[in-house]
Amino acid sequence: SETDMKVVGLAKRNGAIAAYYLGSKQRKAKKVDEAIASYQQGIDYNPTFYANFIGLAQALDAKGSKVEAVSAYLNAAEVCAQSDKTKDKVDSMETKATNIVIRLFLDKKVDDSLKAAEAFLGKKESADVYCYQAKGLNAKGKPTEALVAADKAVALLESGGNADLCHFTKGEIHEALGQKAEAISAYKNAGGKYAESAKYKMS
């Protein structure tokens, strides 16, 4: 009946809130797998309640499941974007996902960084993520594929991103391909903390 449906709906909404608090308690107690299960149960109860999405992403991140955490942070961002009350959390969630890609590369976990970048770009385009995908592919000896990613990074710079790093990375890839004139052209656009390195490369 309509009344029964209202009762079930209310129970699920309350269940989602309870699952979030239980998951948070478990996560603080380092019971990460249990926390993941609780947050997921909360999402199943109410897929519009943002807190369980954030909790799940944080739990996966803490567990070390970085690729899954990237997707979870972006899922959280999508849910947060659906309400004016939580739109302010979107940038934070997307930044956390981006930082995972970057940190994995800087920690020399290139394969994991590429997997994380693929997971990210499957949901949303980002100049910085394309840039680190390019760096990872270049490090794996795939400069032709890396150049495609670098070009995408540069094309997205008007939407944000580290322009100096993207141009410098593109220069490195052209250099790896033996394309000296193109490398110099890219290095000329790399300023900021990359300016001196770019100048040395051109010389």
Secondary structure, 3 states (H helix, E strand, C coil): CHHHHHHHHHHHHHHHHHHHHHHHHHHHCCCHHHHHHHHHHHHHHCCCCHHHHHHHHHHHHHHCCHHHHHHHHHHHHHHHCCCCCCHHHHHHHHHHHHHHHHHHHHCCCHHHHHHHHHHHHCCCCCHHHHHHHHHHHHHCCCHHHHHHHHHHHHHCHHHCCCHHHHHHHHHHHHHHCCCHHHHHHHHHCCCHHHHHHHHHHHC
